[in-house]
Amino acid sequence: MKNLQLKSVSAVLLTTLALAASAQEQKGVTPAEQNYQAGTSPLTTVPMVQSTNPKAPPMTQTEFDAARKIYFERCAGCHGVLRKGATGKPLTPDLTVAKGTDYLKVFIAYGSPAGMPNWQTSGELTEAQVDLMARYIQHDAPQPPEWGLADMKGTWKVMVAPADRPRKKMNSFNISNIFSTTLRDTGEVALIDGDSKQIISIIKTGYAVHISRVSASGRYLFVIGRDGRVNMIDLWMETPTNVAEIRIGLEARSVETSKFKGYEDKLAIAGAYWPPQYVIMDGPTLEPLKIVSTRGTTVDTQEYHPEPRVASIVASLHKPEFIVNVKETGKSLMVDYSNMKSLKVTEVGVARYLHDGGWDSTKRYFMVAANQSNKIGVIDSKTDTVAAVVDVGKIPHPGRGANFKHPKFGPVWATGHLGDETVSLIGTDPVKHKQHAFKVVQTLKGQGGGSLFLKSHPKSKHLYVDTTLNPDAALSQSIAVYDINDLDKGYKVLPIGEWAGLPDDGGGKRVVQPEYNKAGDEVWFSVWSAKDKASAIVVVDDKTLKLKSVIKDPRLITPTGKFNVNNTQHDVY
């Protein structure tokens, strides 16, 4: 009788959730959002100890290990490493055991209108794997190891000591126009000469470099992989290459260097997803000097969170400070590095979950996306306060954003969104355009949701917006371009994927991240395909919006982010 009742309940749930899953998009949960949140974690391969919950259904060690791998490949980005909840709901045993295996299987298989992907009906997981995951999340979450000073020093290498490095530039490259290009799936960056369009060198780095940053002097390039490995590249060397490296955590996204006058190139900082912490290092060598945990309470409910991930980090030009933005707590930390023995941190509450962002045109206000709150926080780096919190579209994802002068509203900063097709323009001049400052002054309609990056340039009249994660191939392989002097006429579409002239080999060919050259007269786009498929970089003439060049090379495997040295050094976007 009990089994019959259970089957009846399951049947009802299956029917209900099947309908819900089919209506998922209409409820506002887009495939773009799902693709973005469900990315794999470097913690997939990190050994962890099983802690068995006696109330949970039994699992063998082999089953537990298989389920743990799936979890970090598919689920950790939303639900958190410890399953305490992040952008997704908590999945701790105190909640899951009461639901039971059959109930959980239905949700995993069919998804929900709240954002849970339909893992089985989409073909991503088999019925057996769904059963495995339903049992796994009833057990205690295995915790990855911490990563402290001894661990860091065990990975720290100085390949070329500062005293042995060149005292002048030893190559003929125009290093200010070099593009540091992430080769995502090979654990490398390609340094590409922006003048000749030739690859200067391919440099081994951490896996899936998330960002490249340039020292205040413009000499050193810092990159960080998702696996927490930081590489320091000396652009003055005859062939630019690694001179130091360190692993600051097991999963990470951000790196930056000191920029305030008198502290140029002296310090570096990197932030980790796991363990939740940031690390301040010696700038010339990457020796770790100070580790600071970000564990603490959330900005809204004041609840303790065990794994607040460090997102974007920028260096202030107004004070000897780093601005460290923390996802889960929704706080920006103003880290005063002037006295490393007595570190002073000013906590600024913004909104959850802080992610990426960029400076306004004056470099005073840092505009940071609180993507799950659908807001942009405006951080005043002079006063260490929140100047405003601005409501924008669904799941803002600006990258660094884009600055330009609006013909009606004056200086504005722009963000696109993962969850809708709009571009929000926010006024950024509280002096000459006070009535428009830190408000959305105009909303542009774009091609569709799934935008990761947009970009402009002080010498350009255009705003470029990608739609990398849109499920429609025609949109993900093209770029929308706006005339900033006539925004009301809408956008022009550039068929970047088509211009790449790549073979029809079954690759995705998603177009990602516009990046200008130093002069501001070219825009580079990555045409990003699968690891075993051909990719390319397409160069567009900014004045004519015509194809200028296509960079093809078998070494350009999964190119994604591109960071022009000059524009990155000076935060030009």
C-alpha positions in Angstrom: 0.0 0.0 0.0 2.8 2.4 0.9 4.7 1.6 -2.3 1.5 2.2 -4.3 1.0 5.6 -2.6 4.6 6.5 -3.4 4.2 5.6 -7.0 1.0 7.6 -7.2 2.8 10.7 -5.7 5.7 10.3 -8.1 3.4 10.0 -11.0 1.6 13.3 -10.1 5.0 14.9 -9.6 6.3 13.7 -12.9 3.3 15.0 -14.7 3.3 18.4 -13.0 7.0 18.9 -13.4 7.1 17.8 -17.0 4.6 20.5 -17.7 6.6 23.0 -15.6 9.8 22.1 -17.5 8.2 22.6 -20.8 7.0 26.1 -19.7 10.4 26.9 -18.2 11.3 29.6 -20.7 8.0 31.3 -20.4 8.6 31.6 -16.7 11.8 33.5 -17.3 14.5 30.9 -16.8 16.4 31.0 -20.0 18.9 28.5 -21.5 21.5 31.2 -21.4 21.1 31.5 -17.6 21.3 27.7 -17.2 24.4 27.4 -19.4 26.2 30.2 -17.5 25.5 28.8 -14.0 26.1 25.1 -14.8 29.8 25.3 -15.7 32.3 22.8 -14.4 34.5 23.5 -11.4 38.2 22.7 -11.1 37.3 21.0 -7.8 36.0 18.1 -9.9 39.4 16.4 -9.5 40.2 17.4 -5.9 40.3 14.5 -3.5 37.6 14.8 -0.7 36.6 12.6 2.2 33.2 11.0 2.2 31.2 11.7 5.3 28.2 9.3 5.3 24.9 10.4 6.7 23.2 7.4 8.3 19.8 8.7 7.5 20.6 8.8 3.8 20.2 6.0 1.3 23.3 3.8 1.0 26.0 4.6 -1.5 29.2 2.8 -2.2 32.5 4.7 -2.3 32.6 4.3 -6.1 29.0 5.7 -6.4 29.9 8.6 -4.1 33.0 9.5 -6.1 31.0 9.4 -9.4 28.3 11.5 -8.0 30.7 14.0 -6.5 32.3 14.4 -10.0 28.9 15.1 -11.6 28.1 17.6 -8.8 31.2 19.7 -9.4 30.8 19.5 -13.1 27.1 20.5 -13.2 25.8 21.7 -9.9 28.3 23.5 -7.7 28.1 26.8 -9.6 24.5 27.2 -8.5 24.3 25.4 -5.2 27.7 26.0 -3.8 30.7 23.8 -2.9 29.2 22.9 0.5 25.6 22.8 -0.9 24.6 25.7 1.4 23.0 27.5 -1.5 24.3 30.3 -3.8 22.3 31.3 -6.8 20.5 28.0 -6.4 18.7 26.5 -3.4 20.5 24.8 -0.4 20.8 21.1 -0.8 21.9 20.0 2.6 20.8 16.7 4.2 18.5 18.5 6.7 16.4 19.5 3.7 17.0 16.7 1.2 16.5 13.6 3.4 13.0 14.7 4.3 12.1 15.0 0.6 13.2 11.5 -0.2 14.9 9.9 -3.2 11.8 9.6 -5.5 10.9 13.2 -4.9 14.4 14.4 -5.6 14.7 12.3 -8.7 11.7 14.0 -10.3 13.2 17.5 -9.7 16.6 16.5 -11.1 15.1 14.8 -14.1 12.5 17.4 -15.0 13.8 20.7 -13.6 11.6 23.4 -12.3 10.3 26.9 -13.3 12.5 28.4 -10.6 15.6 27.6 -12.6 16.6 24.0 -12.0 17.7 22.5 -15.4 15.9 19.3 -16.6 19.0 17.2 -16.5 17.5 13.9 -17.6 15.0 15.0 -20.2 17.6 17.2 -21.8 19.8 14.2 -22.2 22.6 15.5 -19.9 22.2 12.8 -17.3 20.9 9.2 -17.6 18.2 7.8 -15.4 20.9 5.9 -13.4 22.8 9.1 -12.9 19.7 11.0 -11.7 19.1 8.2 -9.2 22.8 8.6 -8.1 22.5 12.3 -7.6 19.2 12.0 -5.7 21.0 9.8 -3.2 24.2 11.8 -3.2 22.6 15.1 -2.1 21.1 13.3 1.0 24.6 12.6 2.2 26.8 15.2 3.9 28.6 17.4 1.4 32.3 16.6 1.2 34.5 19.6 2.0 37.5 20.4 -0.2 40.7 21.0 1.7 41.7 24.5 2.8 44.6 26.2 1.0 47.0 28.0 3.3 50.4 29.6 3.3 52.3 26.3 3.2 50.2 25.1 0.3 50.8 28.3 -1.6 54.5 28.3 -1.0 54.7 24.7 -2.2 53.5 25.9 -5.6 55.4 29.2 -5.7 58.1 29.5 -8.3 60.3 32.4 -9.4 61.6 31.4 -12.7 63.5 34.6 -13.3 64.5 36.6 -10.2 63.9 40.4 -10.4 67.6 41.1 -10.4 68.0 38.9 -13.5 65.3 40.4 -15.5 66.0 42.9 -18.3 66.6 46.5 -17.4 65.1 47.7 -20.6 62.7 46.3 -23.2 64.6 43.6 -25.1 62.1 43.1 -28.0 60.8 45.2 -30.9 57.1 44.6 -30.1 54.7 47.4 -29.6 53.8 45.8 -26.2 51.0 48.4 -25.5 49.1 46.9 -28.4 49.6 43.2 -27.5 46.4 41.2 -26.9 46.5 38.6 -24.1 44.1 35.9 -25.5 42.8 33.1 -23.3 43.0 29.7 -24.9 40.4 28.3 -22.5 40.7 24.6 -22.8 44.4 24.2 -23.2 45.5 26.1 -20.1 47.4 28.8 -22.1 47.3 32.4 -23.3 48.3 33.5 -26.7 50.1 36.8 -26.9 49.1 38.3 -30.3 50.8 41.4 -31.8 48.0 43.8 -32.5 50.0 45.5 -35.3 51.0 42.4 -37.3 48.2 40.1 -36.2 50.8 37.4 -35.6 51.1 35.2 -32.5 54.2 36.2 -30.5 54.1 33.3 -28.1 51.9 30.7 -26.5 52.4 30.7 -22.7 51.4 27.9 -20.3 49.1 29.1 -17.6 46.4 27.8 -15.3 43.3 26.2 -16.7 40.7 28.5 -18.4 42.3 31.9 -17.6 39.5 34.1 -16.5 41.1 37.5 -16.7 44.4 39.2 -17.7 45.5 42.3 -15.8 48.4 44.6 -16.5 50.7 46.2 -13.9 50.7 50.0 -13.4 53.9 50.3 -15.3 52.6 48.3 -18.3 55.5 45.9 -18.1 54.0 42.8 -16.3 51.0 40.8 -17.4 49.2 38.9 -14.7 46.7 36.1 -15.5 44.7 33.7 -13.3 43.2 30.4 -14.2 40.0 29.0 -12.8 42.2 26.5 -11.0 43.7 29.3 -8.9 47.1 29.5 -10.7 48.5 33.0 -11.1 51.2 33.6 -13.8 53.3 36.7 -14.1 54.6 37.4 -17.6 57.4 39.9 -18.3 56.6 41.7 -21.5 60.1 43.2 -21.7 61.8 39.9 -22.3 63.0 39.1 -25.8 60.2 36.6 -26.0 57.7 37.5 -23.3 57.3 34.5 -20.9 56.5 33.5 -17.3 58.8 34.9 -14.6 56.8 33.8 -11.5 53.8 31.7 -10.6 51.8 30.5 -7.6 48.5 28.7 -6.9 46.5 30.8 -4.5 43.5 28.4 -4.1 41.7 25.5 -5.7 39.3 27.6 -7.7 39.6 31.3 -8.5 38.6 34.1 -10.9 40.4 37.4 -10.1 43.8 39.0 -10.0 45.0 42.7 -9.8 48.1 44.8 -9.0 48.6 47.9 -6.9 48.0 51.1 -8.9 48.1 54.0 -6.4 51.0 56.5 -6.8 54.0 55.3 -5.0 52.8 51.7 -4.9 53.0 50.9 -8.6 53.9 47.3 -9.3 54.7 46.7 -5.6 51.8 44.4 -4.7 49.5 41.9 -6.4 46.3 40.4 -5.1 44.2 37.4 -6.1 40.8 36.2 -5.0 39.6 32.6 -4.7 36.3 30.8 -5.0 37.6 28.0 -2.8 38.8 28.5 -0.2 36.8 31.7 0.2 39.7 34.1 0.6 42.0 36.7 -1.0 45.8 36.7 -1.0 48.1 39.8 -1.2 51.4 39.0 -2.7 54.7 40.7 -3.4 54.4 42.3 -6.8 57.8 41.4 -8.3 57.9 37.8 -7.1 54.3 36.7 -6.2 55.5 35.6 -2.7 52.3 35.3 -0.6 52.3 37.9 2.2 48.8 38.0 3.6 45.8 35.7 3.4 42.3 37.0 4.4 39.2 34.9 4.7 35.9 36.3 3.3 33.6 34.0 5.4 31.0 36.1 7.2 27.5 37.4 7.2 25.3 38.4 4.2 24.5 42.0 3.6 20.7 41.5 3.7 19.7 38.8 6.2 22.9 39.0 8.2 23.2 35.2 8.1 26.6 33.5 8.2 27.7 32.1 4.9 30.6 29.6 4.8 31.8 30.1 1.3 31.5 33.7 0.0 33.4 33.6 -3.3 35.7 36.4 -4.4 34.6 37.9 -7.7 36.1 41.0 -9.3 39.0 42.9 -7.8 40.2 46.4 -8.9 42.9 48.7 -7.7 41.9 52.2 -6.6 43.7 55.2 -8.2 42.6 57.5 -5.3 43.9 55.5 -2.3 46.3 52.6 -1.6 43.3 50.2 -1.7 42.0 47.2 -3.5 38.3 46.8 -4.0 37.4 43.2 -3.4 33.9 42.2 -4.4 32.4 39.2 -2.6 29.6 37.2 -4.2 27.5 35.5 -1.6 27.7 38.2 1.1 27.1 41.0 -1.3 29.8 43.2 0.2 32.6 45.2 -1.4 35.8 45.2 0.8 38.0 48.3 0.6 41.4 46.8 1.5 44.0 49.4 2.5 47.4 47.9 1.7 49.5 50.8 3.0 50.4 48.9 6.1 50.6 45.2 5.5 51.3 44.5 9.2 48.1 46.2 10.2 45.7 45.6 7.3 42.7 47.8 7.4 39.5 46.7 5.6 36.4 48.8 5.2 33.3 46.8 4.5 30.7 48.3 2.2 27.3 46.6 1.9 25.9 46.5 -1.7 23.6 43.6 -2.7 23.9 39.9 -3.5 25.6 38.3 -5.6 28.4 40.6 -6.6 30.2 39.6 -9.8 31.9 41.6 -12.5 32.1 45.4 -13.1 34.1 48.3 -14.3 35.1 51.9 -13.7 33.1 54.9 -14.8 35.0 57.2 -17.2 36.6 59.2 -14.3 37.9 56.1 -12.5 36.2 57.2 -9.3 33.1 55.1 -9.3 33.3 51.3 -9.6 30.1 49.9 -11.1 29.6 46.3 -9.9 26.9 43.9 -10.9 24.8 42.2 -8.2 23.6 39.8 -10.7 21.0 37.8 -8.8 19.5 41.0 -7.3 19.3 42.6 -10.8 21.2 45.6 -9.6 24.3 47.6 -10.2 26.2 48.9 -7.1 28.0 52.2 -7.5 31.1 52.2 -5.2 32.7 55.6 -4.5 36.4 54.8 -4.3 37.2 58.3 -2.8 34.8 58.0 0.2 34.6 54.2 0.5 30.8 54.4 0.4 27.9 53.2 -1.8 26.9 56.2 -4.0 23.8 54.3 -5.3 22.3 50.9 -6.0 20.6 50.9 -9.4 17.8 48.6 -10.6 18.6 47.2 -14.1 17.6 44.2 -16.2 17.6 40.5 -15.4 21.0 39.2 -14.3 23.4 42.0 -15.4 26.7 40.8 -16.8 28.8 43.8 -17.9 32.3 42.4 -18.0 33.9 45.8 -17.5 31.0 47.6 -19.0 31.3 50.4 -21.5 31.7 54.2 -21.1 30.6 56.8 -23.6 29.1 60.2 -23.8 25.4 60.1 -24.4 24.1 63.0 -26.6 21.3 63.8 -24.2 22.3 62.4 -20.7 26.1 63.0 -20.7 28.6 60.3 -19.5 27.0 56.9 -19.1 28.1 53.4 -18.3 26.4 50.4 -20.0 25.7 46.8 -19.0 24.1 43.9 -20.9 22.2 41.0 -19.3 22.2 37.3 -19.2 18.5 37.0 -18.5 17.0 39.5 -21.0 17.7 41.2 -24.3 18.2 44.7 -22.9 21.2 47.0 -22.4 21.0 49.4 -19.5 22.6 52.9 -19.7 23.4 54.5 -16.3 24.3 58.1 -15.9 27.7 58.6 -14.2 28.2 62.4 -13.8 26.9 63.7 -10.5 28.5 67.2 -11.2 27.3 68.4 -14.6 24.4 66.0 -15.1 23.3 65.6 -11.5 19.6 64.8 -12.4 20.7 61.8 -14.4 23.5 60.5 -12.1 23.3 56.9 -11.1 20.0 56.3 -12.7 19.1 54.2 -15.8 18.6 56.9 -18.3 17.9 54.7 -21.3 17.2 51.0 -22.0 18.2 49.7 -25.4 16.7 46.6 -26.9 19.3 44.1 -28.1 19.3 40.8 -30.0 18.5 38.6 -27.1 19.5 37.4 -23.6 22.8 35.7 -23.0 25.1 38.7 -23.4 28.5 38.4 -21.6 30.4 41.5 -22.8 29.9 44.9 -24.4 32.5 47.5 -25.2 33.1 51.0 -26.5 36.1 53.3 -26.7 36.7 57.0 -26.2 37.7 57.4 -29.9 34.7 55.3 -31.2 31.1 56.2 -31.9 30.0 52.6 -31.5 28.8 50.2 -28.8 29.3 46.5 -29.5 27.2 43.9 -27.6 27.7 40.1 -27.9 25.0 37.4 -27.2 27.4 34.5 -26.7 25.1 32.3 -24.6 21.9 32.8 -26.6 20.7 29.3 -27.8 19.9 30.7 -31.3 23.1 30.1 -33.4 22.3 33.1 -35.6 22.4 35.3 -32.6 25.3 33.7 -30.7 27.4 34.0 -33.9 26.7 37.7 -34.5 27.2 41.1 -32.8 24.9 44.0 -32.3 26.4 47.4 -33.0 24.8 50.7 -31.9 25.6 54.2 -33.1 26.0 56.1 -29.8 25.0 59.3 -31.4 21.8 57.9 -32.6 20.8 55.1 -30.2 17.1 55.3 -31.1 17.6 53.8 -34.5 18.5 50.5 -33.0 21.4 48.2 -33.8 23.1 46.9 -36.9 24.0 43.2 -36.9 27.5 42.0 -37.9 27.8 38.3 -39.0 31.1 37.7 -37.2 30.8 33.9 -37.3 30.2 34.0 -41.0 33.1 36.4 -41.6 35.4 34.0 -39.8 35.2 31.6 -42.7 35.6 28.5 -40.6 34.7 25.1 -41.9 31.3 23.6 -41.1 32.8 21.1 -38.7 30.0 21.0 -36.2 31.6 23.5 -33.8 29.5 26.0 -31.9 31.3 29.1 -33.2 30.0 31.4 -30.5 31.2 35.0 -30.8 32.5 36.5 -27.5 34.1 39.6 -26.1 34.6 42.7 -28.2 38.0 44.2 -27.5 39.5 47.4 -29.1 43.1 47.8 -30.1 45.1 50.6 -28.6 44.2 53.1 -31.3 40.5 52.5 -30.9 40.1 51.9 -34.7 39.8 48.1 -34.6 37.6 45.7 -32.7 38.6 42.1 -32.1 36.1 39.2 -31.6 36.8 35.6 -30.6 34.9 33.0 -32.7 35.0 30.3 -30.0 34.4 26.7 -31.0 35.0 23.3 -29.4 38.4 22.1 -28.3 38.7 19.8 -31.3 37.2 22.3 -33.8 38.6 25.3 -35.6 38.3 28.7 -34.0 39.4 32.2 -35.1 39.7 35.9 -34.2 37.9 38.4 -36.4 39.1 41.9 -36.7 36.6 44.6 -37.7 37.3 48.2 -38.8 35.5 50.4 -36.3 34.9 53.2 -38.7 33.4 51.2 -41.6 32.1 48.2 -39.6 33.6 46.1 -42.4 35.7 42.9 -42.0 39.4 43.9 -41.8 41.2 40.6 -40.9 40.8 37.1 -39.7 43.4 35.5 -37.5 43.6 31.7 -38.0 46.1 29.4 -36.4 45.9 25.8 -35.3 47.2 27.0 -31.9 44.2 29.2 -31.4 42.2 26.5 -29.5 39.0 27.8 -27.7 40.0 31.5 -27.7 37.7 33.5 -25.4 38.8 36.6 -23.5 41.1 39.1 -25.2 42.8 41.8 -23.2 44.6 44.6 -25.0 47.6 45.7 -22.9 47.1 49.4 -23.1 43.3 49.3 -22.6 43.6 46.9 -19.7 46.4 48.9 -18.1 44.4 52.1 -18.2 40.9 50.6 -17.9 39.7 51.9 -21.2 36.3 50.5 -22.1 
